């Protein structure tokens, strides 16, 4: 009997690339998760943290390997992370190496 074990996907492949930072937006790009856990990756969840608040919140959901975050506040400092998501759950995050200021 074949047993198929389904699991959360592996984190997206890095690095998480940041570009095009403005007062209110930035662009992020990453590579596909190397292991979908046996269940196809359905989307990627991008989360942001305003360092003055200290908690992760959803910034964007995309099926592509890139996105534009348009909800930044000028002069705030942010961290970003991306998770791969399949039917089983979310991967561990791929974090941005450094924080940045919008």
N, C-alpha and C positions, 0 to 999 in steps of 0.2 A: 504494500500500500504506500502510495506517495503521500507525504505530509507536506503541505505548503504552509510555511510560517510567514505570516504577514506582520510587518513592523512599521514603525514610523520611518520616514526617509532619513538618510544621512543629511547633515547640513549642506547647503549650497557650497560649491567650490569657490574659494577666494582667489585673489583678494576682492573685497568689496570696494569698488572704485567710486570715488566721489568726484564730481565735476560740476561746473556751471553754477557755483554757489552765488545766489543773489540775496537781497534783503528778505525775500519771502519764499525762495524755492531752491532746490538743488536736484541734481541728477545722480542716480545710483545705478551701477551695473555689476553683475556677478556672473558666475558660471553655473550650469545645471548641477543639481545634486548628483554625486557619482553612484548613489545607490538609492533606489526608490522604495526599498523595504518590501518589494514584491507586489506593491500596489502603486499604480501610476501616480506621479505627482500631479495634483489638480491645480495648484496655484502656489504663489509665493506671497508670504505675509511680510511686509516691511513695517518695522516698528521704530519709533523715535523716542528719545528721552531728552526733555528739557532739563539740563543739569541742575537748574534751580529748583526743580520739582522732584527729581530723583525717581521717577517711575516710568516704565515703558508703556506707550500707548500705540494703538494701531495707526499707521500713517497712510498705508496704501495696500491694496491687494491687486496682484497682477499675474497673468499667465506668461508674461514675457520675462526675459532675463535682464530687464532694466525697467526703471520707472522714474518719473519726476514727482518729487514731493513738493506740494505747493502750499503747505500750511505752516510755514516757518514764520517766526516773529523776529524782526530785525534786532540785531545786537544780542540775541539769546544764544547760548552755547548748547550744542546738540551732540548726542551720540545717535548712531543708527545701527540697526541690525536687520538681517533677513533670515526668514525661516522657510524651508520647503514644507509643503503640506500635502498629505495624501488622505485617503479615507480613514486611515488608522489614527492619524494625529499629526502634530507639528514636530519638525526636526529640532535639534538643538540649534541655536542661532549662529549665523556667521556675522561677527561684529565688525564694525568699522574700526580701523587701527587707532585712530585719534578722533577726539572731538573737534568740532569746528564752530565758528560763529557766523551766523547768517548776516 
